[in-house]
């Protein structure tokens, strides 16, 4: 069974990743994956895409047909376009409704597995030390702070360990992002310097 120390760390890491990528981005990605899954909704999504293409194609044919010179053909295209548009809008409303329900379920599951789990761990393990401190290494005020709020004195509490993990993960994440940005800028500068002088004068 995973230790409390690792559980809290990976939980804080998951929260950081979600906040960095963005909850809405993750929701949209999961929805797209769901539409490509073997569930029946994938068939509706494909049919909705086909109806959209039909509506666009019929609209183009209508615009290319004169309503005065070729009225019969134009009227036939108009009826087909209106029928396809009605079917597309009805299916699109159905998919949007199902998307709303799906994203609500995802938001609920994400909250329960991250923020909800964090609250549960902080409450349930409020008196459980994550690990013990070496005896006599720290003065009493430091030991009291590290054991806050209810862990045994001389240990690190769940709350303090979680805060330390969150701070460390954020710091390392920011350092990685800054390093990647500097690397991208350096590559761009090298490419700019590699442009021949003759090309710059053109």
Secondary structure by P-SEA (a helix, b strand, c coil): cccaaaaaaaaaaaaaaaaaacaaaaaaaaaaaaaacccaaaaaaaaaaaaaaaaaaaaaaaaaccccccaaaaaaaaaaaaaaaaaaaaaaaaaaaaaaaaaaaaaaaaaaacaaaaaaaaaaaccccccccccccccaaaaaaaaccccccccccaaaaaaaaaaaaaaaaaaaaaaaaaaaaaaaaaaaaacccccccc
